[in-house]
Amino acid sequence: MDDQQPTGDGKRPGGEMNSPRTGETTRSQLLPIGTNWSELARRPYFLPGAIVVVAVLLLAIFTGNSTATIKVMYRGVLPVEVPIYSVLLGAIISIGMAFAIYRLIGKKTAWWVMPAAAVFIGVLLMTPVIGIVQSLTGMDTGEIAKGDSLPIRFIKMFFAAGLPEELFKAIPVAIGVWLALQLKNPASPFGAFAVREPLDAILLGAAAGIGFAFVETVFQYVPSAIIGGDANAARILPKYLARILTDGPAVAAAAIQGMMPGRETALQLLIPRLLGGICGHAAWAGIFGYYIGLAFYKPANRAKTILIGLAIAASCHAAWNSIGGTFGMFGMLLVALFSFALLMAVIGKARELSPNRGALVSSQIVDSLSRIYPGGVKAGTVAATPAAAAFTSAAASNAATAPRQASAASLTWDDESNLLLLEIGTARIPATPGARVYERQAPGTESANSDNIVAEINANPSDPNVLGIKNLSKQSWQVTMATGEQRELATGRSIRLVRGTRIRIGDLVADIK
């Protein structure tokens, strides 16, 4: 048995160590707090992480504090004290959902656009505008009755909730379209709100849905749960009015709070109701936003496109509102899952249509799926998603012969990985032997072998650690080396993968990172 102790200076899976283990410790290693803060702040999840820390601290401060409340007028008549804890928790859930949708959309937009759209629709919801929009649907179907069948429930909810609320939430998207048509200068302060493609409309619509769900839940459903519903409100109201005459509004309001037994119930209601409402309202508004953006991005049959989108969003909304009475929570869960899946579908299509798709942030969910399913897409078929084609069966079969590239995926924050990535459009393809680029991922190209494959990562036969990319398309590629040197890569030829190289493949530019 070898008694020699390892020095730690050799190669390791994550790459070479930046400093040898036997060397002296540096000041930055001893005091990492003195790191480059500007660089740290640019990390993708630094700001969300900081928000979570502050949010948890605030929740801890307001936990169990019965005096920290805000007054909400239930039905415009009865004052209800809503705990700040509930309002804060609702805001945290809403911010988390907004960030998730923003990351899925992947378009770099000013951080304040989604909050501004959400606040705008939330404030507007407290005005008579929603009533005006409801009157425009032209039908008063009445309340759902206990004996109504599912089709009757659906029709009632389609006109009473689906149509008016989806039209209402589309107001920020309509304003964004108007701004895009009016603004001549893209650098205008209002340019961030302009809808110039379907992705912009989805973002504004989803933000409006989140704002709508937050206000509806925190200022309508939570107060209703606290007060014990309309039946208890009817019992409390006469006592409240009588107490106002004798002791004044302030004393009367304080006196009736003890008659409201539902604070714990309201807190239990808050999380599922808000998550369900956000998934529903954000999804439906985002879906309708996609169709509005699509109508102005592709103006042929514009009215038909908008009406189809409104019908889909309002139908999903009506199904959510009506199906619970027949199939209970299971039915509502199915509607919510379908709605969110449909939102993911329109986001994927909008990313595909985007004129700025080369600058979109890669989808974290799609990237994860590419790692879970390394078999990729068989030759001769079109990839279902760009990243789904990133790994192929060839890559899986070569994984054992390319340990350096496979193991390099284990990254640490202070070392530079040997793993190269090929970024093209919205796809991030790990540079492993056998990974391929398909026609769908590189618009403007055509496969030379009619198998949809336009590029493939290969290894140098003499040195498996040296990787290259082979042109399998009918077109020549323009290559800009990291040194600035320009080259042309003909069909059937390969060029070594070097970080910093840029390759024009069809209509897009692929970056080696």
Summary of the structure (lengths in Angstrom):
residues: 513
radius of gyration: 28.4
end to end distance: 42.3
largest distance: 96.1
contacts: 1629
relative contact order: 0.08
helix: 56%
strand: 12%
